Amino acid sequence: TVDTVMIDNEYGGWLATNHLIECGCKKIACITGPDFVESGIQRVEGYQRALHEAGIAEVPSLIVQGDFSMQSGYKAMDALITAGKEIDSVFVLNDMMAIGAMACIRAHGRSIPEDIAVIGFDNIELAASMYPSLSTIAQPMEEIAASLVNILLERKQYPNLSTKRMVFHPSLIVRNTTKKE
């Protein structure tokens, strides 16, 4: 076995979706990543848990797969809009796809967040400089990096220590794509 440092992706998915629910959203779409990526699967599980806890029925046709690229976010959002899906918000499993989804929403003449609220995941640098600025889930990168360094130093000094498993909680960054006026 090996040391493990990871993010609680299920909690992050729940946090994002719960934020949309707290903003008054009830028709929440989800743009996922490839179905073989464990972190993405866990984020979708968090989305589903938040809907369930709020008593909002999950609508399978509101879950559209992307590939984590900006283009796939645009394409997935376009599929939702052109199919006439009634949505008031979308949880997108990473910020790059969320940026693509935002471009698509605007291309269809819709407003963010008034018509469709958007939340991403990762808190990439670009998220804060988008217009409107993208609400997202941030991973505690400094804490993760420090933990990895500490584990490596401990391993070097004490090679026979039992393996460690560290799970970090992401945090919600509220910006302008989810504020309801």
N, C-alpha and C positions, 0 to 999 in steps of 0.2 A: 504494500500500500504506500501511497505518497501523501504528502501534505497537500491540503486543499484550501484555497482562498477563493471565495465566491460571493456573488450578489444574491440576495433573496429576490429572484425575478418574479416569483408568484406574488409576493408582497408588492413589488413595484407595479405589476399589472393591476392589482387590486387598488393600489393608491391612485393610479391614473384614472381608472374607471370610477372610483368612488368620488374623486374630485369632480368629474363631469356630472355625476348624479347630484352632488352638493350644489352645482351650478344650475340645477333644475332640468338637466337633460334626461330624457327618458328613452329616446330612440338612438341608441349608441352603437355605431358600427365599429368594426375592428379590422385593421389592415395588419395581417400577420407576416411573418417571415416564412422561409422554407419549412416544411413540416418535419424535417429531420433535425432541426436545430433545437437542442434541449432548452436553451434560455428562452427562445420564442414560445415554445410549448408551455413553459411555466408562466410566461407573461399572459398568455391567453387563458390559462387556468385562473389567474388572478382576476382577469376581466370577467370571466364567467362567475366566479365567487361573488364579486361585487354586485353583479346584476341579480344573482340569486338572493343575496342578503337584503337587497332593496326591493325585492318582490317584482322585479322587472323580468319579463319573459325573454329568454334568449331566442333570437331569431337567426337561425343558421345562415340565411341568405345575406345577413349583414356582416358576415365574416368573410373577408376576401384576402386571398394570399398574394403577397409580394415577395421580393427577393432581397430586401434591404437596400435597394438602389432608389435614387430619386425618381427615375423613370417608372419603376414599378409602383411607387406610391401614387404617381400621377395616373397611371393606367388603372390601378385598383379603385381609386376615387372616381375616375371616369366611369368605370363599370357600375359602381353604386348609383351615381347620378343618372346616367343614361338609362338604367333599368327602372328608373322612377322610384327608387327606394326612398321611403320617408325616413330621413335621419335628421337629427338635430346636433349630432356630434360624432367624432371619430377618435378612437384611441389607436395610435399608430405605433408599432413596436420598435421603431427607431426614428431618430430625428431626420435622417436623410429622406426616408419615405414620407415623413410628415411634411417636409418642405415641398416635395413633389405633389402631395395631396393638396396643400395650400394653393399651389399654382393652378391646379385643376379646378378647385372651388372658385377661384377668381375668374378663370377662363369661362366658366359657366355663368358668370354674372352674379355669383352669390357672395355674401359678406361673411367675414370671419371676425368675431364669433357670433354675430347676430343671427345668421342663418345656420351656420354649421361651426360649432366649436371644435378645436383641434388640440390634441395633446400628444407629444412624442415621448421618446425615451432615449436617454444618453447624455443630454445636456451638452451637446457639441457646441463649440464656440460660435458657429454660425447661427444657432438657435436664438441667441439674444439679439442678433443684429437683423433678423428678418423683420418684415413689416406685414402684419403686426408681429411682435416678438412672440416666439413659440413657447408655450407652457410645456414643461417636460419633466421627466423623472431623472434625477441626477444620481450618478454612482459616486461614492466617496473615494475617488481615485487616490488622493494623498494618503488616506488611511490604509487603503489596500496596498499601495506601494511600500509604505512603512512596515506593514505586517510581513510582506514578502521578504524585505531586507532582514528583518528580525529573525524570521524563520531560517533564512539561509545562514545567518551568522550563528544561530543556535545549532544548526545542523553541522556546521563546520567544527564548532567547539565540542558538541556532544552528539556524535553520529548515531548513537543508539537510542536517542530519545524516542518516545512513542510519537506516532504521526499526529499532526494537528489538522483540525478542520475548522476554518473560520468562515462565518457567514455574515456579510455586511448588509445593513438595510439601506436601500436607496431613499432619497428624499424628494419631495414635491417642490418644483420651482414654478410658481404661478406667474405667468406673464399675460400678454394681451390676447392670446388666442382662446382663452377660456373665461375671461371676465364677462359676466352678463350685466348689461346696464339696466 
